[in-house]
Structure formats: structure tokens, C-alpha cells
């Protein structure tokens, strides 16, 4: 067992190292390509084609089911807009890398928690703890410092990076919703979104970059066509591999561990891009970048703590739950005999109270016929097939001695329960 755990830890570490290397290489190759091939929409299209082509044989090899039970209305409402957002966010991401240094673009993308909090509040009404809101402050300050001190600042690059970050945040929120609602395999969802995005994006590319490339007489002078094609193919392959590894890591680790690994990945991308691309940078710029990254780590920890508190609050101790309102239903004046729902009575065991759960506390009249166990039509739980029971009322389906319920003959001395409290009869 311990050896298996150690093997999983080693596997995750190796996957993280691969993820950092692939992501950093992808950004460096993309920046190198866009420096002399200023067509970010073409780079996006090649990446979408790569997702479509490379994912299919891998999913077939893994034995992942080809289709998911998704209705057409769900496609129109969630899947198609999600695919549209995917290629729009990808385009803005490539525009940002084209216009500003990779290090600065990834510093701006550190604002993703801010977008996530705002969008979750707007779309789902989700509120955060004070600790989570305070964790956003160093992120904002870090990005602001990096922006003010950025030597190669470009307004279009900043706006594009912010738009890409917002798009990816929205994509993450709705991707989680799709995975929860449909049960589709996460890699199958990636393939599906890539195919739909490519289908929608192809006509747009034809009338934008496709048209421009055809009439660009200086393209052959800036870079050898063979080298450009190789860089496009390498960039597309690295992008697909980066997504594949990221989803695989997410399957092995907790959300907090993944978020920390993602923030660490961003640090590696910034450092490697600075070393390889050698874009000019100031000390204040470095401070701003790493302040933003530290803010992301703090946000991840605060979010994790908030989720743990929610889980603990959801599991309230049974002894703390009590209802004081009577269920609908009249007393059984006829003293008729009811059949017990639980077989232990037939073996002479003490009277067993029905199972009780905080989620089934009935505090209104209309709930009388509901519950986690069968009830009589008038809202009174059955007690015994052998004893005569005279009931003046019932609370939560339990016999209540405090309101003149009496249990006769056979089960005298046995325990019964009212509102989670044990009484002797």
C-alpha cells in the first residue's frame, strides 16, 4: 500500500515536471513564431486542428467512450457557447503573446482568481469569505506594479491578456459544470470542444488571416516557409500535449494541489521565457510578477479553507438537530394496530426508531407525507404489528410520549424516540 502511494507521488512529480517543460516550451515557440509570423488567428487554428487530430487516436487507444448522453438543448445552451469561448480566449492569448513579452502576459494571467470570483458571483450568486477577498489584493498590486514598470508595455497586449484570462476563467467554470452534469470524460470534452471550435473558427480564419497571408508579399522575406510550418506544427503539438498532461494531473491530485502546481507552472514559464528570450526587465517588474504569483498561492489556500469549512458545516451532528412543529395528521383515536417497518421486532429486539437525518427535518405542514422512510397517509409512522398504540400526535415520524402517546403491553419498557430524544415507556 505504501509502495503504491510512493509510486503515485513519483508519477505526479514527473507529470508536473513534464507539464512545466511543455508549457514553457510552448510559450517560447509561440513567441518565436509570432515575432516574424504576425498571424495569431492562424496559430490558434493550428492548435485547434492539433487537438482534433491528436486526441482522437489517443482516446481510442485509452478506450474512452466515443459519445456522451448530452441532449441537443444542452449542446445549444452550454457546449456550443463553451466551444466558441475556447477559440476566442485562445486568439486573445496569442495576441497578447504577440504584442507583449511572455513573462508580462503570464503575470497578467495571474488575475484569473479575480475573474473567477467576479464571474462566479455574477453567474451563480456565489459568495466568498473575507479571507478569499483579501487574498486578491496582492494579485492586483503585483499586476499593477508589473504593468507600470513593464519596459515593452503595449495597451493592446494588456487588453488581450485580460480578455484571454476572463475567457479562460469562464471556460473553467462551465467546463466543471459540463463534467458534473453529463459525466463526460474530461479528455473527451477537450476533444469535443476542439472539434466544435475548429468548425466555427474555420470560416472566420479564411476571411481574416487566410486572406491576409495570401496577399502578404513580405512573408517569405521574414522567415523561411519550411521553418514557419515546422514551428506551427511544433506549437500545435506542444499545446495539445500541455492540455493532455494538465487534465491527467487533475485526475491524480486535489484541486488545491493542482492550483498550486498551476501557479508554480506560471513561475517556470516566466523564468524560462526570461532566460531564453532575454527581453529587457527591471527589478521592480520582477517584484510585481512574483507578488502576483504569491497572491495566487494565497488565494488558492484561502479558497481551500473556505471549501473545508462548507463541508464541515454541511455535516451537522445528529444530536444538534431538533424540530418542534407537529406534522400534519390527526390522532389515531381508534387505537388501531400498525405494522412495524423494521424486522428486528420479530426477533424480540428492542423497538427500533426509524432512521433520522438532518436533511429530513419537517418544519412545515406540507412535508407531512415526505421523509427518508415510509409513512402512513396521515403522516404518522407505523410502530408495531403486535401492540396497541394510542397516538395523540407525532413529531418527525417518531412516537412522542410528551403528547400523550402511549405504548401498551408487549413493548413496555422498550425505548422509543421523539425528535431525536430517547424516552422510556
C-alpha positions in Angstrom: 0.0 0.0 0.0 2.8 2.4 1.0 4.7 1.4 -2.2 1.7 2.2 -4.3 1.3 5.6 -2.7 5.0 6.3 -3.3 4.6 5.4 -6.9 1.7 7.8 -7.4 3.7 10.6 -5.8 6.6 10.0 -8.1 4.2 9.8 -11.1 2.6 13.2 -10.2 6.0 14.8 -9.7 7.2 13.5 -13.1 4.0 14.7 -14.8 4.4 18.2 -13.2 7.9 18.5 -14.4 6.7 17.4 -17.9 3.9 19.9 -17.7 6.2 22.8 -16.8 8.7 22.0 -19.6 6.0 21.5 -22.2 4.1 24.7 -21.2 7.3 26.8 -21.1 8.5 25.4 -24.5 5.0 26.1 -26.0 5.2 29.7 -24.9 8.7 30.2 -26.2 8.0 28.6 -29.5 4.8 30.6 -29.9 6.6 33.9 -29.2 9.4 33.0 -31.6 6.8 32.1 -34.3 4.7 35.3 -33.8 7.7 37.6 -33.9 8.1 37.1 -37.6 4.7 35.5 -38.4 2.2 38.0 -37.0 -0.9 35.9 -37.5 -2.3 34.9 -34.1 -5.5 33.5 -35.5 -3.6 31.1 -37.7 -1.6 29.9 -34.7 -4.9 29.4 -32.9 -6.4 27.4 -35.8 -3.4 25.1 -36.0 -3.7 24.4 -32.3 -7.4 23.6 -32.7 -6.6 21.3 -35.6 -3.9 19.6 -33.4 -6.5 18.9 -30.6 -8.8 17.4 -33.2 -6.3 15.2 -34.9 -4.1 14.1 -32.0 -6.9 13.4 -29.4 -8.9 11.0 -31.5 -6.4 8.1 -31.8 -5.2 8.6 -28.1 -8.8 8.4 -26.8 -9.4 5.3 -28.9 -6.2 3.8 -27.5 -7.4 4.6 -23.9 -10.8 3.1 -24.6 -12.7 6.3 -23.7 -16.3 6.1 -24.8 -16.9 7.9 -28.0 -20.2 9.7 -27.1 -21.9 11.1 -24.1 -25.6 11.3 -23.2 -25.9 15.0 -23.9 -29.2 16.5 -25.2 -29.3 18.9 -28.2 -30.8 21.6 -26.0 -27.8 21.2 -23.6 -25.5 21.5 -26.6 -27.1 24.7 -27.7 -27.2 26.2 -24.2 -23.8 25.2 -22.8 -21.5 23.2 -25.1 -21.5 25.4 -28.2 -21.0 28.7 -26.3 -18.2 27.0 -24.4 -16.5 26.0 -27.7 -17.0 29.5 -29.0 -15.4 30.9 -25.9 -12.5 28.5 -26.2 -11.2 29.7 -29.5 -11.9 33.4 -28.7 -9.9 33.1 -25.5 -7.1 31.3 -27.5 -7.0 34.1 -30.0 -6.7 36.8 -27.4 -4.0 34.7 -25.6 -1.9 34.6 -28.8 -2.5 38.3 -29.5 -1.1 39.1 -26.0 2.0 36.9 -26.5 2.5 38.6 -29.9 2.3 42.1 -28.5 4.0 41.8 -25.1 6.7 39.6 -23.6 5.6 36.2 -22.4 6.6 37.0 -18.8 4.3 40.0 -18.7 1.4 38.2 -20.4 1.6 35.4 -17.8 1.8 38.0 -15.0 -1.5 39.5 -16.2 -3.0 36.0 -16.4 -2.3 35.7 -12.7 -5.5 37.7 -12.3 -7.5 34.6 -13.1 -8.7 34.2 -9.5 -10.2 37.8 -9.6 -12.1 36.9 -12.8 -13.3 33.6 -11.3 -14.6 35.3 -8.1 -16.4 38.0 -10.1 -17.9 35.6 -12.7 -19.0 33.1 -10.0 -20.8 35.9 -8.2 -22.5 37.2 -11.4 -23.5 33.9 -12.9 -24.1 31.7 -9.8 -24.5 34.1 -7.0 -21.6 32.5 -5.2 -20.2 34.5 -2.2 -16.7 34.1 -0.9 -15.2 34.5 2.6 -13.4 37.7 3.7 -10.1 35.7 3.6 -10.6 34.9 -0.1 -11.4 38.6 -1.0 -8.3 39.8 0.9 -6.2 37.2 -1.0 -7.0 39.0 -4.2 -5.2 42.2 -3.0 -1.6 41.1 -3.6 -2.6 39.7 -7.0 -4.0 43.1 -8.1 -1.0 45.0 -6.6 1.5 42.7 -8.2 0.0 43.0 -11.7 -0.3 46.8 -11.3 3.4 47.1 -10.3 4.4 44.8 -13.3 2.3 46.9 -15.7 3.7 50.2 -14.5 7.3 49.0 -14.8 6.9 46.9 -18.0 9.5 48.3 -20.5 7.8 46.7 -23.5 4.3 47.7 -22.5 1.6 47.6 -25.1 -2.1 48.5 -24.5 -3.4 46.0 -27.0 -1.3 43.3 -25.4 -2.6 44.2 -21.9 -6.3 44.2 -23.0 -5.8 40.9 -25.0 -4.2 39.3 -21.9 -7.1 40.4 -19.7 -9.7 39.2 -22.2 -7.9 35.8 -22.6 -7.8 35.5 -18.8 -11.5 36.3 -18.5 -12.3 33.8 -21.3 -10.3 31.0 -19.7 -11.9 31.7 -16.3 -15.4 31.5 -17.9 -14.3 28.3 -19.7 -13.1 26.7 -16.5 -16.4 27.5 -14.7 -18.6 26.0 -17.4 -16.2 23.1 -18.1 -16.7 22.0 -14.5 -20.4 22.3 -14.9 -20.4 20.1 -18.0 -18.3 17.5 -16.4 -20.6 17.4 -13.4 -23.9 17.5 -15.4 -23.0 15.0 -18.1 -20.3 12.7 -16.6 -18.4 13.0 -19.9 -14.7 12.1 -19.8 -12.5 15.2 -19.4 -10.3 14.3 -22.4 -13.4 13.6 -24.5 -14.7 17.0 -23.5 -11.4 18.6 -24.6 -11.6 16.8 -28.0 -15.3 17.8 -28.4 -14.6 21.5 -27.7 -11.7 21.4 -30.1 -13.7 20.0 -32.9 -16.6 22.4 -32.4 -14.3 25.4 -32.1 -12.5 24.5 -35.3 -15.7 24.1 -37.2 -16.9 27.6 -36.0 -13.5 29.2 -36.4 -12.5 28.0 -39.9 -14.7 30.4 -41.9 -13.5 33.3 -39.7 -9.9 32.4 -40.4 -10.5 32.3 -44.2 -11.7 35.9 -44.2 -9.1 37.2 -41.8 -5.6 35.6 -41.6 -6.2 33.4 -44.6 -6.9 36.4 -46.8 -4.0 38.4 -45.3 -1.4 35.6 -45.7 -2.3 35.1 -49.3 -1.6 38.8 -50.1 1.4 39.2 -47.8 4.4 39.7 -50.1 6.9 40.1 -47.3 6.1 36.8 -45.5 8.8 34.9 -47.5 11.4 37.6 -46.7 10.8 37.4 -42.9 11.1 33.7 -42.4 11.7 30.5 -44.5 8.3 28.9 -45.2 9.6 25.5 -44.2 10.8 26.8 -40.8 7.4 28.6 -40.3 5.5 25.4 -41.0 7.7 23.4 -38.6 7.2 26.0 -35.8 3.4 25.9 -36.4 3.3 22.1 -36.2 5.6 22.1 -33.1 3.5 24.8 -31.4 0.2 22.9 -32.1 1.7 19.6 -30.8 3.0 21.2 -27.6 -0.3 22.9 -27.0 -2.2 19.6 -27.3 0.3 17.8 -25.0 0.1 20.6 -22.4 -3.7 20.2 -22.2 -3.4 16.4 -22.1 -0.9 16.5 -19.2 -2.8 19.1 -17.3 -6.0 17.1 -17.4 -4.1 14.0 -16.4 -2.6 15.7 -13.3 -6.0 17.0 -12.3 -7.2 13.4 -12.1 -4.4 12.4 -9.7 -4.4 15.3 -7.2 -6.8 17.5 -5.2 -8.0 20.9 -6.6 -5.7 22.7 -4.2 -2.6 20.8 -5.2 -3.5 21.3 -8.9 -3.9 25.1 -8.3 -0.6 25.3 -6.5 1.1 23.3 -9.3 -0.5 25.7 -11.9 0.8 28.7 -10.1 4.3 27.1 -9.9 4.0 26.4 -13.7 3.4 30.1 -14.3 6.6 30.8 -12.4 8.5 28.4 -14.6 7.1 29.9 -17.8 8.1 33.4 -16.7 11.7 32.3 -15.6 12.4 30.2 -18.7 11.0 32.8 -21.1 13.2 35.5 -19.5 16.3 33.2 -19.8 15.7 32.1 -23.4 14.0 35.2 -25.0 16.1 37.7 -23.0 13.5 40.5 -23.1 14.5 43.6 -21.0 13.2 43.6 -17.5 13.6 45.8 -14.3 13.9 44.7 -10.7 10.5 46.4 -9.9 9.0 44.4 -12.7 10.3 41.1 -11.2 8.9 42.1 -7.8 5.5 42.8 -9.3 5.5 39.5 -11.1 6.3 37.4 -8.1 4.0 39.3 -5.8 1.1 38.4 -8.2 2.2 34.8 -8.2 2.4 34.7 -4.3 -1.1 36.2 -4.3 -2.4 33.4 -6.4 -0.9 30.9 -4.0 -2.6 32.7 -1.1 -5.9 32.8 -2.9 -5.7 29.0 -3.5 -5.1 28.4 0.2 -7.9 30.7 1.3 -10.3 29.1 -1.2 -9.4 25.6 0.0 -10.0 26.6 3.7 -13.4 28.1 2.7 -14.4 24.9 1.0 -13.4 22.8 4.0 -15.5 25.0 6.3 -18.5 24.4 4.0 -18.0 20.7 4.2 -17.9 20.7 7.9 -20.9 22.9 8.2 -22.9 20.6 5.9 -22.4 17.6 8.3 -24.2 18.8 11.4 -24.1 16.4 14.4 -27.3 14.4 14.7 -27.8 15.4 18.4 -27.9 19.1 17.4 -30.9 18.7 15.1 -34.4 19.0 16.6 -37.8 20.0 15.3 -40.6 21.5 17.4 -43.5 21.6 15.0 -46.1 18.9 14.7 -46.6 17.0 11.5 -49.9 17.2 9.7 -52.3 14.3 10.7 -54.9 13.5 13.3 -54.6 11.2 16.3 -55.4 7.6 15.9 -58.4 7.5 18.2 -59.3 4.0 17.1 -56.2 2.6 18.8 -55.6 0.5 15.7 -52.6 -1.7 15.3 -49.8 -0.7 12.9 -47.3 -2.9 11.3 -43.7 -2.3 12.3 -41.4 -1.3 9.4 -38.4 -3.0 10.9 -37.8 -6.7 11.2 -35.7 -6.7 14.5 -39.0 -6.6 16.4 -39.9 -10.0 15.2 -36.8 -11.4 16.8 -37.7 -9.8 20.2 -35.2 -7.0 19.9 -36.0 -3.5 21.4 -38.1 -1.2 19.3 -36.1 0.5 16.6 -36.7 4.1 15.8 -36.8 5.0 12.1 -33.5 6.4 10.7 -33.2 10.1 11.2 -31.2 12.6 9.1 -30.9 16.4 9.4 -31.9 16.8 5.8 -35.4 15.5 6.6 -36.4 17.8 9.4 -40.0 18.7 8.7 -40.9 22.2 9.8 -44.0 22.9 7.7 -47.4 21.2 7.2 -46.9 20.3 3.5 -44.0 18.0 4.3 -46.1 15.5 6.3 -46.1 12.9 3.6 -42.4 13.1 2.8 -39.3 11.5 4.5 -36.4 9.1 4.3 -38.7 6.2 5.3 -42.3 5.1 4.6 -45.1 6.9 6.4 -48.8 6.4 6.8 -51.1 8.7 4.7 -51.9 10.9 7.7 -48.2 11.5 8.5 -47.9 9.0 11.4 -45.1 6.4 11.3 -46.1 2.8 11.8 -44.9 1.4 15.1 -45.9 -2.2 15.8 -48.0 -5.1 14.4 -48.3 -6.6 17.9 -49.0 -3.7 20.2 -52.0 -1.5 20.5 -50.9 2.1 20.1 -52.9 5.2 21.1 -51.4 8.3 19.4 -52.4 11.8 20.1 -49.9 13.1 17.5 -46.4 12.5 16.1 -43.3 14.6 15.5 -40.9 13.7 12.7 -42.4 10.3 12.4 -41.5 9.3 15.9 -43.7 8.3 18.8 -43.9 11.3 21.2 -44.5 10.4 24.8 -44.7 14.0 25.7 -48.0 14.5 23.8 -49.9 11.6 25.4 -48.7 8.8 23.1 -48.7 5.5 24.9 -47.3 2.1 24.0 -49.1 -0.9 25.6 -48.4 -4.4 26.7 -45.8 -6.2 24.6 -43.2 -3.5 24.3 -43.5 -1.9 27.8 -40.0 -0.9 28.9 -38.7 -0.5 25.4 -37.1 2.7 24.1 -38.8 4.9 21.6 -37.8 8.3 20.2 -39.3 11.7 19.7 -37.4 14.4 17.9 -34.1 12.6 18.3 -34.6 12.3 22.1 -34.9 8.8 23.8 -37.8 8.3 26.1 -38.7 5.2 28.2 -42.2 3.8 28.0 
